[in-house]
């Protein structure tokens, strides 16, 4: 077993789903892999005063072929903005 930590996926919320891919080569044969979210920072850029309505982050892993040492981690990110509207 090998734990690879400190990896980052950087996304910008534009109302659309986004994906990122990381590939890792390890010095042994891999039969299965697991990806875990260890922590996450979410912030508004440029003092954008939108409210976050829903944030979804999914991780998936793939071992490419039998007897391989390459693991692919995919991260999917989607943030919906919730804009408050006041009516007087």
N, C-alpha and C positions, 0 to 999 in steps of 0.2 A: 504494500500500500504506500502511496505517496500523496502528500497533501501539498497542493500548490496554492499559496495564499497571496493576497495583495494585488490581485488582478482587477482591472477596472474596465467597465463598459461606460462610455460617456454618451449621453443622449440629450437632445434638446426637444422640448415639448413643442410641437407645432400642430397638435390636434390629430396627427396621423400616427398609425402604428409604425414602429421602427424596429430594426433587428441589428444585432451585432454578432460577429463570429470570432472566436479565438481557437487556435489550434495549438495543441501541446504534444510534444514528443517526449517520451519518457524512456529510460534505459532498460525496459523490461516489457514482456508481452502483456497486453491488456485484454481482459475478457469482459470487463464491465466498468462503467464509470458513473459517478454521481457528482452533480454540481449543487452547491449550496450558496445561498445569499448570506453573507456574514454580517453585513451592515449596509446601510444605504443613506446617502445624503440627498435631500431634495430641497431645492431652493429656487427662488424666482430671480431671473436675470434682468438687468437693466431697470430695476425697481418696478417691474411689471406687477400691477396690483390685482392680478386675477386670483381667484380662489380655486384651489384644486378640488375638482369634483370626484374623480376616481383615478387611482393609479394602479396599473396592473403591470407586474413584471413576472415573466416566466423564463425558466432556464431548462434547457434540454441538453442531453449529451449523446454523442454517437462515437462508436469505435469503428474506424474505417477498415473493414475486412477482417478476416480471421488471422490470428497470430500477428497482430500489428502492435505497434507502440505509439500510435497517434490517436489522440482523443480530441474531438471537436465539441466545443461548448457554444451553444447558441443562446443568446439573450433576446427576448422580445419585450418591448416596452411600449406602453400606451398610457397617456395621461389626458383625461378629459378636463377641460376648464369649465368651472361653474361660475358664471358671471352673475353677480347680484344686480337686481334692477329695483330701484325704489320708485314708487309711484306716489305722488303727493296729491 
